[in-house]
Amino acid sequence: MENFFLYAFIGIIFFIFMSSFFTVKQQTAVVIERFGKFNGIRQSGLQFKLPVIDKIAGRVNLKIQQLDVIIETQTKDNVFVKMKVSVQFKVITEHVYEAFYKLEYPHDQITAYVFDVVRAEVPKLILDDVFLRKDDVAIAVKRELNEAMTTYGYDIINTLVTDIDPDIQVKNAMNRINAAEREKTAAMFESEAQRIRIVAKAKAEAESKKLQGQGIADQRREIARGLVESVAVLNEVGINSQEASALIVITQHYDTLQAIGADTNSNLILLPNSPQAASDMLNTMVTSFAATNIIGEQMKKQTPRVKSKNHTSTDYNPSDTSEANEIKQ
């Protein structure tokens, strides 16, 4: 029985001794209290505390932490937006005591300061400026948090405005404005391009007509020079200028008719161009129509000869009325 108590006592002593040792993880600090009073801070590694007398009051995370705060606020132009502010912070190693004992809920404290700063800065800006100057808002939040949280042993590493979300109707209106602006710009560029095309086409047509006019002038000049040379040649053989001119005109007239006749797809009709010739042509047409009508009436008055079985169509004689008389009898 005595051995049992001895073993039990030795076991209790061994357990108490072993509980005096503990380990602290990297980037972690342990707060030690002795009879409820702060005794010290233990860093990473194997540590020792007095059994029963000392106890671990808590562990403080020394890593960089991030807190995302979502805030709904109003801009200067009365647009409600939701903003997401990400705050990156950590506990200062030399101020673990302040971080552990002075601040009960650090996340709530940081959130309150973020709300206060954002709702003080954003109402000064219109919606477009909120997007453009979000970095200014983030800097203001960081400055305010640093002044407040350093006292409690916290260091604000960075603050970022990661999202700005206006109302869905506001976003749709902004998209329509952007689309209209882009369509306006596109229309301006298209109009400018069309104007350039029209100007270029007009310049090309003007240059073409200019060159065409020069070509016609050169052609007529060469024709006149050729006519002068032709008249001079004809004068040498005893033909005067008037006869030579008439001969050249007739020659050109027949050359033109020949050129027109050479085209098989031509549907050109040549009519006399003098008033007397037109009158003669009209009289000829009237006479032709009248003669045609007379011939038609005469043919209707003629009695056709009845064909017999022994006659063929070649035996028909309009002046022979003998068979017609026989039929009447």
Disulfide bonds with the S-S distance in Angstrom:
none
